[in-house]
């Protein structure tokens, strides 16, 4: 007895090949544009954590109440809604933040210095006008629904010392 081969129609073969590929492509595009945000680092504000010229991925899916001290986030700038900046969270609502001789104090306690990676070299190329290598800041209390953000490269970075506490609604992604 011989077995007969059943013919599978061409349409069925094409569907079995292209349907999974289409679903995979659709999901990958959704993740790329709606979940993960590829960001090309264009400045030195977060060096040595994020180096200029690198591309890092930030997650758009996060809960603001799960943000913690040390998380690196992207925010809309309060001074220009069309621009954004990247910084590290160092203060949550109700915290008292101060900076003395490069040490960050949160609620009177020194924040872990390993939270801010030190650059390989201590050569600061150019300190912006009005700043010093040891910018100090008097204590401030972080208001409700805001965060205090600080750039890792404090001499060059733009952060809450200049812009003030950042509204939680302005944070739109966290480093993945």
C-alpha positions, 0 to 999 in steps of 0.5 A: 500500500502506498501513502498518498501525500495530501497537497497543502495549498500555496495560500496555506503555506504562505500564511503559515510563513508570513503570519508569524513573521508579520506578528513578530515584526509588529510586536518588535516595532511596538516595543521599539516605539512604544515601550523602549526609547532609544536615546543617543547621548549628545552631551557630557552631563551624565558622564561617566555613567552615560558617555557622549555618542552612546545609545541607551535604551529607556523604558516608557513603561514604568510607574512613577510611584516605583521610581527610586533614589538613584534611578536615571530618568528622562524629563521634559525641561520645565523651561522648554517643553520641546527639549529634554534632559537626563538626570538621576533621582536623588530626592523624592517628595518630602525629602530635604536635599543639600550639597556641601563640598560635592557630598549630597545630603538627603534628609541629613544623611550623606547619599551613598557616593557610589551612586555617582560614578567618578570620572576616570580623570579629574580634569574638568575641561571647562567649568561653566560661568557661575559654577565652581568645582564644589558647588554647594547648595542650601537645604531645600524640601522637595514638594509633593508630586516632584523629584529632585534630579542631579546630573552625574557630571555636576560641573557641566550638567543641567538639573534641579539645582538650576531648574528646581524640583521636576514635576513627576508628570514631566518624567517620561522614561527610566533607564532600562 
